Amino acid sequence: MLNRIQKTINIIDDYIDTMYKDYGDGIKKLPEIVKEIQEIMVEFLNKIGYYNQHGENIQTDVILLQLENLLNAIDLKDPIQIVDTLEYEIKESFVVYKELVYKYGE
């Protein structure tokens, strides 16, 4: 799982670079990026209860809001909002998730 999360973080970083260089190409790649993000986020959401039982304080609504923010940015076709949401919300959640997987195991 750690490798998959890190791979997705790397995909997000590469995608952000693509969006800065070629918006049209970035938009074409968006569906595959969103699919990967959704899969990891669903796994994370499914484990939040477990993590919170072990003393963590992760709010499900924050994770859901991040996904909502990404979808809103996509609907608006706002490249800055898409990139910002990926960089400062989604990616940060994945970093936290990776740390939790490392701490508690798969």
Backbone atoms as SQL, in Angstrom:
CREATE TABLE atoms (id INTEGER PRIMARY KEY, chain TEXT, resi INTEGER, resn TEXT, atom TEXT, x REAL, y REAL, z REAL);
INSERT INTO atoms VALUES
  (1, 'A', 1, 'MET', 'N', 0.824, -1.195, 0.000),
  (2, 'A', 1, 'MET', 'CA', 0.000, 0.000, 0.000),
  (3, 'A', 1, 'MET', 'C', 0.867, 1.258, 0.000),
  (4, 'A', 2, 'LEU', 'N', 1.957, 1.241, 0.779),
  (5, 'A', 2, 'LEU', 'CA', 2.839, 2.415, 0.807),
  (6, 'A', 2, 'LEU', 'C', 3.312, 2.790, -0.594),
  (7, 'A', 3, 'ASN', 'N', 3.690, 1.770, -1.365),
  (8, 'A', 3, 'ASN', 'CA', 4.172, 2.037, -2.725),
  (9, 'A', 3, 'ASN', 'C', 3.076, 2.632, -3.601),
  (10, 'A', 4, 'ARG', 'N', 1.858, 2.126, -3.450),
  (11, 'A', 4, 'ARG', 'CA', 0.747, 2.629, -4.263),
  (12, 'A', 4, 'ARG', 'C', 0.431, 4.087, -3.914),
  (13, 'A', 5, 'ILE', 'N', 0.443, 4.397, -2.628),
  (14, 'A', 5, 'ILE', 'CA', 0.181, 5.779, -2.213),
  (15, 'A', 5, 'ILE', 'C', 1.281, 6.694, -2.745),
  (16, 'A', 6, 'GLN', 'N', 2.538, 6.273, -2.596),
  (17, 'A', 6, 'GLN', 'CA', 3.649, 7.090, -3.093),
  (18, 'A', 6, 'GLN', 'C', 3.572, 7.247, -4.605),
  (19, 'A', 7, 'LYS', 'N', 3.207, 6.170, -5.294),
  (20, 'A', 7, 'LYS', 'CA', 3.055, 6.243, -6.749),
  (21, 'A', 7, 'LYS', 'C', 1.997, 7.284, -7.122),
  (22, 'A', 8, 'THR', 'N', 0.904, 7.307, -6.380),
  (23, 'A', 8, 'THR', 'CA', -0.163, 8.270, -6.661),
  (24, 'A', 8, 'THR', 'C', 0.290, 9.695, -6.351),
  (25, 'A', 9, 'ILE', 'N', 1.052, 9.873, -5.290),
  (26, 'A', 9, 'ILE', 'CA', 1.619, 11.196, -4.992),
  (27, 'A', 9, 'ILE', 'C', 2.503, 11.648, -6.154),
  (28, 'A', 10, 'ASN', 'N', 3.315, 10.734, -6.668),
  (29, 'A', 10, 'ASN', 'CA', 4.179, 11.059, -7.807),
  (30, 'A', 10, 'ASN', 'C', 3.356, 11.390, -9.053),
  (31, 'A', 11, 'ILE', 'N', 2.266, 10.651, -9.256),
  (32, 'A', 11, 'ILE', 'CA', 1.377, 10.917, -10.389),
  (33, 'A', 11, 'ILE', 'C', 0.790, 12.321, -10.266),
  (34, 'A', 12, 'ILE', 'N', 0.388, 12.688, -9.059),
  (35, 'A', 12, 'ILE', 'CA', -0.157, 14.032, -8.830),
  (36, 'A', 12, 'ILE', 'C', 0.900, 15.089, -9.142),
  (37, 'A', 13, 'ASP', 'N', 2.119, 14.881, -8.661),
  (38, 'A', 13, 'ASP', 'CA', 3.204, 15.837, -8.947),
  (39, 'A', 13, 'ASP', 'C', 3.440, 15.979, -10.450),
  (40, 'A', 14, 'ASP', 'N', 3.490, 14.843, -11.148),
  (41, 'A', 14, 'ASP', 'CA', 3.694, 14.877, -12.598),
  (42, 'A', 14, 'ASP', 'C', 2.532, 15.575, -13.298),
  (43, 'A', 15, 'TYR', 'N', 1.330, 15.305, -12.819),
  (44, 'A', 15, 'TYR', 'CA', 0.150, 15.918, -13.419),
  (45, 'A', 15, 'TYR', 'C', 0.168, 17.437, -13.236),
  (46, 'A', 16, 'ILE', 'N', 0.552, 17.883, -12.058),
  (47, 'A', 16, 'ILE', 'CA', 0.642, 19.324, -11.803),
  (48, 'A', 16, 'ILE', 'C', 1.628, 19.961, -12.775),
  (49, 'A', 17, 'ASP', 'N', 2.768, 19.315, -12.981),
  (50, 'A', 17, 'ASP', 'CA', 3.742, 19.821, -13.960),
  (51, 'A', 17, 'ASP', 'C', 3.128, 19.889, -15.356),
  (52, 'A', 18, 'THR', 'N', 2.386, 18.848, -15.719),
  (53, 'A', 18, 'THR', 'CA', 1.726, 18.824, -17.025),
  (54, 'A', 18, 'THR', 'C', 0.746, 19.977, -17.165),
  (55, 'A', 19, 'MET', 'N', -0.037, 20.234, -16.123),
  (56, 'A', 19, 'MET', 'CA', -1.020, 21.320, -16.177),
  (57, 'A', 19, 'MET', 'C', -0.338, 22.671, -16.373),
  (58, 'A', 20, 'TYR', 'N', 0.814, 22.864, -15.740),
  (59, 'A', 20, 'TYR', 'CA', 1.538, 24.125, -15.905),
  (60, 'A', 20, 'TYR', 'C', 2.101, 24.273, -17.320),
  (61, 'A', 21, 'LYS', 'N', 2.501, 23.149, -17.913),
  (62, 'A', 21, 'LYS', 'CA', 3.138, 23.193, -19.229),
  (63, 'A', 21, 'LYS', 'C', 2.127, 23.186, -20.376),
  (64, 'A', 22, 'ASP', 'N', 1.079, 22.367, -20.234),
  (65, 'A', 22, 'ASP', 'CA', 0.134, 22.194, -21.343),
  (66, 'A', 22, 'ASP', 'C', -1.246, 21.868, -20.782),
  (67, 'A', 23, 'TYR', 'N', -2.037, 22.901, -20.588),
  (68, 'A', 23, 'TYR', 'CA', -3.372, 22.754, -20.001),
  (69, 'A', 23, 'TYR', 'C', -4.214, 21.742, -20.779),
  (70, 'A', 24, 'GLY', 'N', -4.167, 21.804, -22.102),
  (71, 'A', 24, 'GLY', 'CA', -4.963, 20.891, -22.930),
  (72, 'A', 24, 'GLY', 'C', -4.605, 19.441, -22.680),
  (73, 'A', 25, 'ASP', 'N', -3.320, 19.153, -22.606),
  (74, 'A', 25, 'ASP', 'CA', -2.865, 17.792, -22.322),
  (75, 'A', 25, 'ASP', 'C', -3.265, 17.385, -20.909),
  (76, 'A', 26, 'GLY', 'N', -3.169, 18.330, -19.989),
  (77, 'A', 26, 'GLY', 'CA', -3.552, 18.047, -18.610),
  (78, 'A', 26, 'GLY', 'C', -5.018, 17.689, -18.484),
  (79, 'A', 27, 'ILE', 'N', -5.861, 18.417, -19.171),
  (80, 'A', 27, 'ILE', 'CA', -7.296, 18.142, -19.116),
  (81, 'A', 27, 'ILE', 'C', -7.595, 16.762, -19.686),
  (82, 'A', 28, 'LYS', 'N', -6.889, 16.363, -20.739),
  (83, 'A', 28, 'LYS', 'CA', -7.087, 15.034, -21.327),
  (84, 'A', 28, 'LYS', 'C', -6.737, 13.929, -20.335),
  (85, 'A', 29, 'LYS', 'N', -5.739, 14.170, -19.500),
  (86, 'A', 29, 'LYS', 'CA', -5.282, 13.154, -18.546),
  (87, 'A', 29, 'LYS', 'C', -6.088, 13.157, -17.246),
  (88, 'A', 30, 'LEU', 'N', -6.938, 14.136, -17.081),
  (89, 'A', 30, 'LEU', 'CA', -7.662, 14.306, -15.824),
  (90, 'A', 30, 'LEU', 'C', -8.499, 13.092, -15.413),
  (91, 'A', 31, 'PRO', 'N', -9.248, 12.456, -16.324),
  (92, 'A', 31, 'PRO', 'CA', -10.060, 11.309, -15.890),
  (93, 'A', 31, 'PRO', 'C', -9.252, 10.185, -15.249),
  (94, 'A', 32, 'GLU', 'N', -8.084, 9.879, -15.801),
  (95, 'A', 32, 'GLU', 'CA', -7.278, 8.804, -15.218),
  (96, 'A', 32, 'GLU', 'C', -6.705, 9.216, -13.857),
  (97, 'A', 33, 'ILE', 'N', -6.373, 10.482, -13.708),
  (98, 'A', 33, 'ILE', 'CA', -5.859, 10.983, -12.429),
  (99, 'A', 33, 'ILE', 'C', -6.957, 10.919, -11.371),
  (100, 'A', 34, 'VAL', 'N', -8.144, 11.370, -11.735),
  (101, 'A', 34, 'VAL', 'CA', -9.266, 11.366, -10.792),
  (102, 'A', 34, 'VAL', 'C', -9.600, 9.942, -10.371),
  (103, 'A', 35, 'LYS', 'N', -9.555, 9.001, -11.300),
  (104, 'A', 35, 'LYS', 'CA', -9.837, 7.594, -10.976),
  (105, 'A', 35, 'LYS', 'C', -8.853, 7.080, -9.927),
  (106, 'A', 36, 'GLU', 'N', -7.593, 7.343, -10.131),
  (107, 'A', 36, 'GLU', 'CA', -6.562, 6.897, -9.184),
  (108, 'A', 36, 'GLU', 'C', -6.762, 7.554, -7.819),
  (109, 'A', 37, 'ILE', 'N', -7.044, 8.849, -7.822),
  (110, 'A', 37, 'ILE', 'CA', -7.266, 9.579, -6.575),
  (111, 'A', 37, 'ILE', 'C', -8.468, 9.014, -5.829),
  (112, 'A', 38, 'GLN', 'N', -9.552, 8.763, -6.550),
  (113, 'A', 38, 'GLN', 'CA', -10.759, 8.237, -5.912),
  (114, 'A', 38, 'GLN', 'C', -10.500, 6.891, -5.254),
  (115, 'A', 39, 'GLU', 'N', -9.764, 6.024, -5.929),
  (116, 'A', 39, 'GLU', 'CA', -9.481, 4.699, -5.372),
  (117, 'A', 39, 'GLU', 'C', -8.714, 4.806, -4.056),
  (118, 'A', 40, 'ILE', 'N', -7.691, 5.639, -4.032),
  (119, 'A', 40, 'ILE', 'CA', -6.901, 5.801, -2.809),
  (120, 'A', 40, 'ILE', 'C', -7.734, 6.469, -1.721),
  (121, 'A', 41, 'MET', 'N', -8.498, 7.487, -2.079),
  (122, 'A', 41, 'MET', 'CA', -9.321, 8.192, -1.087),
  (123, 'A', 41, 'MET', 'C', -10.371, 7.272, -0.473),
  (124, 'A', 42, 'VAL', 'N', -10.974, 6.410, -1.272),
  (125, 'A', 42, 'VAL', 'CA', -11.964, 5.467, -0.737),
  (126, 'A', 42, 'VAL', 'C', -11.295, 4.531, 0.262),
  (127, 'A', 43, 'GLU', 'N', -10.113, 4.042, -0.070),
  (128, 'A', 43, 'GLU', 'CA', -9.380, 3.185, 0.862),
  (129, 'A', 43, 'GLU', 'C', -9.081, 3.934, 2.159),
  (130, 'A', 44, 'PHE', 'N', -8.656, 5.183, 2.042),
  (131, 'A', 44, 'PHE', 'CA', -8.356, 6.007, 3.210),
  (132, 'A', 44, 'PHE', 'C', -9.618, 6.216, 4.045),
  (133, 'A', 45, 'LEU', 'N', -10.697, 6.593, 3.396),
  (134, 'A', 45, 'LEU', 'CA', -11.963, 6.818, 4.113),
  (135, 'A', 45, 'LEU', 'C', -12.416, 5.567, 4.857),
  (136, 'A', 46, 'ASN', 'N', -12.223, 4.415, 4.246),
  (137, 'A', 46, 'ASN', 'CA', -12.625, 3.160, 4.881),
  (138, 'A', 46, 'ASN', 'C', -11.790, 2.823, 6.114),
  (139, 'A', 47, 'LYS', 'N', -10.624, 3.409, 6.239),
  (140, 'A', 47, 'LYS', 'CA', -9.735, 3.118, 7.370),
  (141, 'A', 47, 'LYS', 'C', -9.745, 4.198, 8.450),
  (142, 'A', 48, 'ILE', 'N', -10.437, 5.291, 8.215),
  (143, 'A', 48, 'ILE', 'CA', -10.422, 6.392, 9.177),
  (144, 'A', 48, 'ILE', 'C', -10.944, 5.960, 10.539),
  (145, 'A', 49, 'GLY', 'N', -11.997, 5.178, 10.573),
  (146, 'A', 49, 'GLY', 'CA', -12.527, 4.691, 11.850),
  (147, 'A', 49, 'GLY', 'C', -11.469, 3.928, 12.638),
  (148, 'A', 50, 'TYR', 'N', -10.739, 3.068, 11.954),
  (149, 'A', 50, 'TYR', 'CA', -9.668, 2.297, 12.593),
  (150, 'A', 50, 'TYR', 'C', -8.594, 3.227, 13.153),
  (151, 'A', 51, 'TYR', 'N', -8.170, 4.182, 12.339),
  (152, 'A', 51, 'TYR', 'CA', -7.127, 5.102, 12.788),
  (153, 'A', 51, 'TYR', 'C', -7.598, 5.934, 13.980),
  (154, 'A', 52, 'ASN', 'N', -8.817, 6.389, 13.929),
  (155, 'A', 52, 'ASN', 'CA', -9.349, 7.195, 15.034),
  (156, 'A', 52, 'ASN', 'C', -9.499, 6.373, 16.310),
  (157, 'A', 53, 'GLN', 'N', -9.815, 5.092, 16.187),
  (158, 'A', 53, 'GLN', 'CA', -9.887, 4.215, 17.364),
  (159, 'A', 53, 'GLN', 'C', -8.522, 4.066, 18.028),
  (160, 'A', 54, 'HIS', 'N', -7.483, 4.280, 17.266),
  (161, 'A', 54, 'HIS', 'CA', -6.121, 4.161, 17.787),
  (162, 'A', 54, 'HIS', 'C', -5.518, 5.512, 18.160),
  (163, 'A', 55, 'GLY', 'N', -6.381, 6.514, 18.328),
  (164, 'A', 55, 'GLY', 'CA', -5.916, 7.788, 18.855),
  (165, 'A', 55, 'GLY', 'C', -5.711, 8.900, 17.845),
  (166, 'A', 56, 'GLU', 'N', -5.902, 8.609, 16.576),
  (167, 'A', 56, 'GLU', 'CA', -5.768, 9.659, 15.565),
  (168, 'A', 56, 'GLU', 'C', -7.038, 10.507, 15.576),
  (169, 'A', 57, 'ASN', 'N', -6.983, 11.653, 14.971),
  (170, 'A', 57, 'ASN', 'CA', -8.149, 12.537, 14.901),
  (171, 'A', 57, 'ASN', 'C', -8.329, 13.000, 13.456),
  (172, 'A', 58, 'ILE', 'N', -8.843, 12.094, 12.644),
  (173, 'A', 58, 'ILE', 'CA', -9.023, 12.380, 11.225),
  (174, 'A', 58, 'ILE', 'C', -10.509, 12.596, 10.984),
  (175, 'A', 59, 'GLN', 'N', -10.828, 13.684, 10.353),
  (176, 'A', 59, 'GLN', 'CA', -12.230, 14.013, 10.103),
  (177, 'A', 59, 'GLN', 'C', -12.612, 13.615, 8.680),
  (178, 'A', 60, 'THR', 'N', -13.566, 12.716, 8.598),
  (179, 'A', 60, 'THR', 'CA', -14.042, 12.233, 7.307),
  (180, 'A', 60, 'THR', 'C', -14.550, 13.371, 6.439),
  (181, 'A', 61, 'ASP', 'N', -15.243, 14.313, 7.056),
  (182, 'A', 61, 'ASP', 'CA', -15.823, 15.405, 6.270),
  (183, 'A', 61, 'ASP', 'C', -14.757, 16.261, 5.585),
  (184, 'A', 62, 'VAL', 'N', -13.580, 16.348, 6.165),
  (185, 'A', 62, 'VAL', 'CA', -12.494, 17.110, 5.534),
  (186, 'A', 62, 'VAL', 'C', -12.044, 16.410, 4.250),
  (187, 'A', 63, 'ILE', 'N', -11.909, 15.097, 4.312),
  (188, 'A', 63, 'ILE', 'CA', -11.497, 14.322, 3.140),
  (189, 'A', 63, 'ILE', 'C', -12.553, 14.438, 2.041),
  (190, 'A', 64, 'LEU', 'N', -13.810, 14.315, 2.431),
  (191, 'A', 64, 'LEU', 'CA', -14.895, 14.431, 1.453),
  (192, 'A', 64, 'LEU', 'C', -14.944, 15.828, 0.838),
  (193, 'A', 65, 'LEU', 'N', -14.685, 16.841, 1.646),
  (194, 'A', 65, 'LEU', 'CA', -14.669, 18.214, 1.141),
  (195, 'A', 65, 'LEU', 'C', -13.550, 18.411, 0.116),
  (196, 'A', 66, 'GLN', 'N', -12.422, 17.772, 0.347),
  (197, 'A', 66, 'GLN', 'CA', -11.319, 17.870, -0.609),
  (198, 'A', 66, 'GLN', 'C', -11.721, 17.295, -1.966),
  (199, 'A', 67, 'LEU', 'N', -12.383, 16.140, -1.936),
  (200, 'A', 67, 'LEU', 'CA', -12.856, 15.552, -3.191),
  (201, 'A', 67, 'LEU', 'C', -13.891, 16.456, -3.857),
  (202, 'A', 68, 'GLU', 'N', -14.776, 17.010, -3.057),
  (203, 'A', 68, 'GLU', 'CA', -15.784, 17.929, -3.584),
  (204, 'A', 68, 'GLU', 'C', -15.118, 19.161, -4.209),
  (205, 'A', 69, 'ASN', 'N', -14.103, 19.683, -3.541),
  (206, 'A', 69, 'ASN', 'CA', -13.376, 20.840, -4.081),
  (207, 'A', 69, 'ASN', 'C', -12.736, 20.516, -5.429),
  (208, 'A', 70, 'LEU', 'N', -12.181, 19.313, -5.536),
  (209, 'A', 70, 'LEU', 'CA', -11.567, 18.911, -6.800),
  (210, 'A', 70, 'LEU', 'C', -12.621, 18.815, -7.898),
  (211, 'A', 71, 'LEU', 'N', -13.742, 18.184, -7.586),
  (212, 'A', 71, 'LEU', 'CA', -14.801, 18.047, -8.586),
  (213, 'A', 71, 'LEU', 'C', -15.366, 19.404, -8.994),
  (214, 'A', 72, 'ASN', 'N', -15.499, 20.312, -8.048),
  (215, 'A', 72, 'ASN', 'CA', -15.964, 21.666, -8.377),
  (216, 'A', 72, 'ASN', 'C', -14.971, 22.382, -9.293),
  (217, 'A', 73, 'ALA', 'N', -13.696, 22.235, -9.000),
  (218, 'A', 73, 'ALA', 'CA', -12.665, 22.860, -9.840),
  (219, 'A', 73, 'ALA', 'C', -12.709, 22.292, -11.254),
  (220, 'A', 74, 'ILE', 'N', -12.940, 20.993, -11.349),
  (221, 'A', 74, 'ILE', 'CA', -13.036, 20.356, -12.666),
  (222, 'A', 74, 'ILE', 'C', -14.266, 20.876, -13.407),
  (223, 'A', 75, 'ASP', 'N', -15.391, 20.950, -12.711),
  (224, 'A', 75, 'ASP', 'CA', -16.619, 21.473, -13.332),
  (225, 'A', 75, 'ASP', 'C', -16.418, 22.891, -13.851),
  (226, 'A', 76, 'LEU', 'N', -15.683, 23.692, -13.093),
  (227, 'A', 76, 'LEU', 'CA', -15.426, 25.079, -13.491),
  (228, 'A', 76, 'LEU', 'C', -14.326, 25.197, -14.547),
  (229, 'A', 77, 'LYS', 'N', -13.631, 24.073, -14.777),
  (230, 'A', 77, 'LYS', 'CA', -12.487, 24.053, -15.704),
  (231, 'A', 77, 'LYS', 'C', -11.470, 25.122, -15.321),
  (232, 'A', 78, 'ASP', 'N', -11.233, 25.197, -14.023),
  (233, 'A', 78, 'ASP', 'CA', -10.327, 26.199, -13.470),
  (234, 'A', 78, 'ASP', 'C', -8.975, 25.540, -13.181),
  (235, 'A', 79, 'PRO', 'N', -7.991, 25.731, -14.058),
  (236, 'A', 79, 'PRO', 'CA', -6.714, 25.038, -13.881),
  (237, 'A', 79, 'PRO', 'C', -6.002, 25.396, -12.581),
  (238, 'A', 80, 'ILE', 'N', -6.115, 26.626, -12.151),
  (239, 'A', 80, 'ILE', 'CA', -5.445, 27.032, -10.909),
  (240, 'A', 80, 'ILE', 'C', -6.083, 26.334, -9.715),
  (241, 'A', 81, 'GLN', 'N', -7.395, 26.290, -9.692),
  (242, 'A', 81, 'GLN', 'CA', -8.085, 25.626, -8.589),
  (243, 'A', 81, 'GLN', 'C', -7.839, 24.119, -8.614),
  (244, 'A', 82, 'ILE', 'N', -7.794, 23.524, -9.798),
  (245, 'A', 82, 'ILE', 'CA', -7.498, 22.090, -9.909),
  (246, 'A', 82, 'ILE', 'C', -6.122, 21.807, -9.323),
  (247, 'A', 83, 'VAL', 'N', -5.130, 22.564, -9.774),
  (248, 'A', 83, 'VAL', 'CA', -3.752, 22.357, -9.313),
  (249, 'A', 83, 'VAL', 'C', -3.636, 22.618, -7.814),
  (250, 'A', 84, 'ASP', 'N', -4.223, 23.694, -7.339),
  (251, 'A', 84, 'ASP', 'CA', -4.151, 24.008, -5.906),
  (252, 'A', 84, 'ASP', 'C', -4.802, 22.921, -5.059),
  (253, 'A', 85, 'THR', 'N', -5.948, 22.434, -5.497),
  (254, 'A', 85, 'THR', 'CA', -6.639, 21.383, -4.740),
  (255, 'A', 85, 'THR', 'C', -5.804, 20.114, -4.714),
  (256, 'A', 86, 'LEU', 'N', -5.220, 19.772, -5.842),
  (257, 'A', 86, 'LEU', 'CA', -4.367, 18.586, -5.884),
  (258, 'A', 86, 'LEU', 'C', -3.134, 18.757, -5.005),
  (259, 'A', 87, 'GLU', 'N', -2.493, 19.896, -5.122),
  (260, 'A', 87, 'GLU', 'CA', -1.226, 20.139, -4.415),
  (261, 'A', 87, 'GLU', 'C', -1.409, 20.293, -2.913),
  (262, 'A', 88, 'TYR', 'N', -2.372, 21.105, -2.513),
  (263, 'A', 88, 'TYR', 'CA', -2.460, 21.506, -1.108),
  (264, 'A', 88, 'TYR', 'C', -3.544, 20.792, -0.309),
  (265, 'A', 89, 'GLU', 'N', -4.376, 20.025, -0.966),
  (266, 'A', 89, 'GLU', 'CA', -5.406, 19.287, -0.238),
  (267, 'A', 89, 'GLU', 'C', -5.239, 17.781, -0.442),
  (268, 'A', 90, 'ILE', 'N', -5.433, 17.326, -1.665),
  (269, 'A', 90, 'ILE', 'CA', -5.407, 15.896, -1.955),
  (270, 'A', 90, 'ILE', 'C', -4.032, 15.297, -1.646),
  (271, 'A', 91, 'LYS', 'N', -3.004, 15.901, -2.171),
  (272, 'A', 91, 'LYS', 'CA', -1.650, 15.370, -1.958),
  (273, 'A', 91, 'LYS', 'C', -1.301, 15.345, -0.471),
  (274, 'A', 92, 'GLU', 'N', -1.664, 16.388, 0.248),
  (275, 'A', 92, 'GLU', 'CA', -1.382, 16.428, 1.688),
  (276, 'A', 92, 'GLU', 'C', -2.108, 15.301, 2.424),
  (277, 'A', 93, 'SER', 'N', -3.329, 15.002, 2.017),
  (278, 'A', 93, 'SER', 'CA', -4.058, 13.889, 2.630),
  (279, 'A', 93, 'SER', 'C', -3.364, 12.563, 2.342),
  (280, 'A', 94, 'PHE', 'N', -2.842, 12.426, 1.132),
  (281, 'A', 94, 'PHE', 'CA', -2.136, 11.197, 0.790),
  (282, 'A', 94, 'PHE', 'C', -0.857, 11.049, 1.609),
  (283, 'A', 95, 'VAL', 'N', -0.185, 12.148, 1.870),
  (284, 'A', 95, 'VAL', 'CA', 1.019, 12.100, 2.712),
  (285, 'A', 95, 'VAL', 'C', 0.641, 11.637, 4.117),
  (286, 'A', 96, 'VAL', 'N', -0.439, 12.167, 4.653),
  (287, 'A', 96, 'VAL', 'CA', -0.922, 11.738, 5.975),
  (288, 'A', 96, 'VAL', 'C', -1.288, 10.262, 5.938),
  (289, 'A', 97, 'TYR', 'N', -2.009, 9.845, 4.912),
  (290, 'A', 97, 'TYR', 'CA', -2.420, 8.445, 4.776),
  (291, 'A', 97, 'TYR', 'C', -1.190, 7.545, 4.713),
  (292, 'A', 98, 'LYS', 'N', -0.197, 7.945, 3.951),
  (293, 'A', 98, 'LYS', 'CA', 1.033, 7.154, 3.847),
  (294, 'A', 98, 'LYS', 'C', 1.699, 7.006, 5.214),
  (295, 'A', 99, 'GLU', 'N', 1.744, 8.086, 5.978),
  (296, 'A', 99, 'GLU', 'CA', 2.327, 8.030, 7.323),
  (297, 'A', 99, 'GLU', 'C', 1.533, 7.092, 8.229),
  (298, 'A', 100, 'LEU', 'N', 0.221, 7.104, 8.103),
  (299, 'A', 100, 'LEU', 'CA', -0.622, 6.227, 8.917),
  (300, 'A', 100, 'LEU', 'C', -0.443, 4.766, 8.524),
  (301, 'A', 101, 'VAL', 'N', -0.340, 4.499, 7.248),
  (302, 'A', 101, 'VAL', 'CA', -0.102, 3.124, 6.792),
  (303, 'A', 101, 'VAL', 'C', 1.248, 2.650, 7.307),
  (304, 'A', 102, 'TYR', 'N', 2.240, 3.517, 7.270),
  (305, 'A', 102, 'TYR', 'CA', 3.556, 3.163, 7.792),
  (306, 'A', 102, 'TYR', 'C', 3.476, 2.871, 9.294),
  (307, 'A', 103, 'LYS', 'N', 2.718, 3.683, 10.013),
  (308, 'A', 103, 'LYS', 'CA', 2.606, 3.551, 11.467),
  (309, 'A', 103, 'LYS', 'C', 1.801, 2.319, 11.883),
  (310, 'A', 104, 'TYR', 'N', 0.687, 2.071, 11.199),
  (311, 'A', 104, 'TYR', 'CA', -0.238, 1.013, 11.618),
  (312, 'A', 104, 'TYR', 'C', -0.229, -0.211, 10.711),
  (313, 'A', 105, 'GLY', 'N', 0.462, -0.145, 9.619),
  (314, 'A', 105, 'GLY', 'CA', 0.450, -1.256, 8.669),
  (315, 'A', 105, 'GLY', 'C', -0.704, -1.109, 7.692),
  (316, 'A', 106, 'GLU', 'N', -0.786, -2.039, 6.777),
  (317, 'A', 106, 'GLU', 'CA', -1.817, -1.996, 5.732),
  (318, 'A', 106, 'GLU', 'C', -3.158, -1.896, 6.389);
